[in-house]
């Protein structure tokens, strides 16, 4: 799978980032840090710290988790000569002030979800929808999660028919690359279809 039109497509972030800036969001413990680490061509930048107060961040679905992201995760990868920059948001409510800073100038977003607790993803979907950015929903595979039909995920999150839903294994590099390519292609399709200027891919404030 390739992104042939990406290198020449207008992007609002060209001056600041010689490539494409993507946002990765989702609830606490859904696998964002793992995803960035799996796909990045460089050593990923993480802001994981040990949780000082057990129970503050809901860990019922990941009881072995002892760290939390307090600012962002960052990774970089090249796809067919195009550089993708992936910025992962912190998942906890008390760090949501970082979202606006991370979302500036993004071309599109991934909302990473866990089918065992889809309700935790509502605010993340709402955020990217209200920001007006193209996005895809990625269903991360967990060993004890039951299989859920795409149509059920779409209904549960009240997603429009135009929002792609992609299965992903956040630990697998090829799986994550496929996901990010799907996001970029979706963003390009949106930009081509909309009779709007290049700034259409920018986050609207």
WOFEN-V173200 format. One record per residue. N is the residue number from 0. RES is the residue in three letters. SS is DSSP state (hx for helix, st for strand, lp for the rest). PHI is phi in degrees with one decimal (NA if undefined). BURIAL is # if it has 16 or more other ideal C-beta (glycine too) atoms within 10 Angstrom, else .. Layout:
BEGIN
N:RES:SS:PHI:BURIAL + N:RES:SS:PHI:BURIAL
END
This chain:
BEGIN
0:UNK:lp:NA:. + 1:UNK:lp:-126.7:. + 2:UNK:lp:-125.6:# + 3:UNK:lp:-62.6:. + 4:UNK:lp:-90.0:. + 5:UNK:hx:-66.8:# + 6:UNK:hx:-64.3:. + 7:UNK:hx:-105.7:. + 8:UNK:lp:-75.2:# + 9:UNK:lp:-65.4:. + 10:UNK:lp:-136.8:# + 11:UNK:lp:-72.4:# + 12:UNK:lp:-104.6:# + 13:UNK:lp:-58.2:. + 14:UNK:lp:-69.1:. + 15:UNK:lp:-80.9:. + 16:UNK:lp:-133.8:# + 17:UNK:lp:-74.3:. + 18:UNK:lp:174.9:# + 19:UNK:st:-118.2:# + 20:UNK:st:-94.1:# + 21:UNK:st:-122.3:# + 22:UNK:st:-110.8:# + 23:UNK:st:-117.8:# + 24:UNK:st:-134.8:# + 25:UNK:lp:158.8:# + 26:UNK:lp:-68.3:# + 27:UNK:lp:-56.8:# + 28:UNK:lp:77.9:# + 29:UNK:lp:-87.1:# + 30:UNK:lp:114.1:# + 31:UNK:hx:-65.5:# + 32:UNK:hx:-63.1:# + 33:UNK:hx:-62.3:# + 34:UNK:hx:-62.4:# + 35:UNK:hx:-61.8:# + 36:UNK:hx:-64.8:# + 37:UNK:hx:-71.8:# + 38:UNK:hx:-102.4:# + 39:UNK:lp:-68.1:# + 40:UNK:lp:-76.5:. + 41:UNK:lp:-113.4:. + 42:UNK:lp:-62.7:. + 43:UNK:lp:-65.4:# + 44:UNK:st:-91.4:. + 45:UNK:lp:-127.1:# + 46:UNK:lp:-124.6:# + 47:UNK:st:-77.9:. + 48:UNK:st:-130.3:. + 49:UNK:st:-70.9:. + 50:UNK:lp:-69.3:# + 51:UNK:lp:-85.6:. + 52:UNK:lp:-124.5:. + 53:UNK:lp:-56.6:. + 54:UNK:lp:96.5:. + 55:UNK:lp:-66.8:. + 56:UNK:lp:-101.6:# + 57:UNK:lp:-59.7:. + 58:UNK:lp:-116.9:# + 59:UNK:lp:-61.4:. + 60:UNK:lp:-89.4:# + 61:UNK:lp:-142.6:. + 62:UNK:lp:-62.1:. + 63:UNK:lp:-83.4:. + 64:UNK:lp:-74.3:. + 65:UNK:lp:-119.5:. + 66:UNK:st:-123.6:. + 67:UNK:st:-146.0:# + 68:UNK:st:-83.9:# + 69:UNK:lp:-108.3:. + 70:UNK:lp:-136.5:# + 71:UNK:st:-168.7:# + 72:UNK:st:-114.0:# + 73:UNK:st:-141.5:# + 74:UNK:st:-142.5:# + 75:UNK:st:-138.7:# + 76:UNK:st:-147.6:# + 77:UNK:st:-107.1:. + 78:UNK:st:-128.2:# + 79:UNK:lp:52.9:. + 80:UNK:lp:82.5:. + 81:UNK:st:-106.3:# + 82:UNK:st:-90.2:# + 83:UNK:st:-108.0:# + 84:UNK:st:-108.9:# + 85:UNK:st:-110.2:# + 86:UNK:st:-113.7:# + 87:UNK:st:-95.2:# + 88:UNK:st:-86.7:# + 89:UNK:lp:-69.1:# + 90:UNK:lp:-92.7:# + 91:UNK:lp:-83.0:# + 92:UNK:hx:-54.7:. + 93:UNK:hx:-71.8:. + 94:UNK:hx:-111.0:# + 95:UNK:lp:-69.9:. + 96:UNK:hx:-62.2:. + 97:UNK:hx:-76.6:# + 98:UNK:hx:-61.0:# + 99:UNK:hx:-61.6:. + 100:UNK:hx:-66.3:. + 101:UNK:hx:-68.4:# + 102:UNK:hx:-78.0:# + 103:UNK:lp:-64.4:# + 104:UNK:lp:78.5:# + 105:UNK:lp:-76.1:# + 106:UNK:lp:-86.9:# + 107:UNK:st:-179.1:# + 108:UNK:st:-136.1:# + 109:UNK:st:-108.8:# + 110:UNK:st:-103.2:# + 111:UNK:st:-89.0:# + 112:UNK:st:-126.2:# + 113:UNK:lp:-118.6:# + 114:UNK:hx:-66.2:# + 115:UNK:hx:-74.8:. + 116:UNK:hx:-151.4:. + 117:UNK:hx:-60.0:# + 118:UNK:hx:-62.1:. + 119:UNK:hx:-72.4:# + 120:UNK:hx:-97.0:# + 121:UNK:hx:-56.3:. + 122:UNK:hx:-66.9:. + 123:UNK:hx:-70.4:# + 124:UNK:hx:-64.1:# + 125:UNK:hx:-58.6:. + 126:UNK:hx:-62.0:# + 127:UNK:hx:-70.2:# + 128:UNK:hx:-65.0:# + 129:UNK:hx:-68.8:. + 130:UNK:hx:-73.6:# + 131:UNK:lp:77.8:. + 132:UNK:lp:-93.8:# + 133:UNK:lp:-62.8:# + 134:UNK:st:-150.9:# + 135:UNK:st:-123.4:# + 136:UNK:st:-101.9:# + 137:UNK:st:-111.3:# + 138:UNK:st:-92.6:# + 139:UNK:st:-78.6:# + 140:UNK:lp:-88.9:# + 141:UNK:lp:-116.8:# + 142:UNK:lp:-55.3:. + 143:UNK:lp:-99.2:. + 144:UNK:lp:-88.7:. + 145:UNK:lp:-78.2:. + 146:UNK:lp:-70.8:. + 147:UNK:lp:-127.8:. + 148:UNK:lp:-67.2:. + 149:UNK:hx:-56.9:. + 150:UNK:hx:-62.9:. + 151:UNK:hx:-70.8:. + 152:UNK:hx:-63.8:# + 153:UNK:hx:-61.3:. + 154:UNK:hx:-68.2:. + 155:UNK:hx:-63.0:. + 156:UNK:lp:-97.8:# + 157:UNK:lp:47.7:. + 158:UNK:lp:-90.5:# + 159:UNK:lp:-68.8:. + 160:UNK:lp:-67.0:. + 161:UNK:lp:-88.3:. + 162:UNK:lp:-88.2:# + 163:UNK:lp:-67.6:# + 164:UNK:st:-119.7:# + 165:UNK:st:-124.3:# + 166:UNK:st:-76.4:. + 167:UNK:st:-147.2:# + 168:UNK:lp:-107.4:# + 169:UNK:lp:-62.8:# + 170:UNK:lp:-89.4:. + 171:UNK:lp:-105.3:. + 172:UNK:hx:-60.8:. + 173:UNK:hx:-63.3:. + 174:UNK:hx:-62.3:# + 175:UNK:hx:-70.4:# + 176:UNK:hx:-59.3:# + 177:UNK:hx:-58.7:. + 178:UNK:hx:-60.9:# + 179:UNK:hx:-67.9:# + 180:UNK:hx:-64.6:# + 181:UNK:hx:-61.3:# + 182:UNK:hx:-64.3:# + 183:UNK:hx:-62.7:# + 184:UNK:hx:-63.6:# + 185:UNK:hx:-64.1:# + 186:UNK:hx:-64.2:# + 187:UNK:hx:-66.6:# + 188:UNK:hx:-62.2:. + 189:UNK:hx:-62.1:# + 190:UNK:hx:-67.2:# + 191:UNK:hx:-71.9:. + 192:UNK:hx:-75.8:. + 193:UNK:lp:-84.2:. + 194:UNK:lp:-80.1:. + 195:UNK:lp:-129.9:. + 196:UNK:lp:-69.8:. + 197:UNK:hx:-55.8:. + 198:UNK:hx:-66.5:. + 199:UNK:hx:-62.6:# + 200:UNK:hx:-85.5:# + 201:UNK:lp:-81.8:# + 202:UNK:lp:-70.4:# + 203:UNK:lp:-87.1:. + 204:UNK:lp:-117.2:.
END
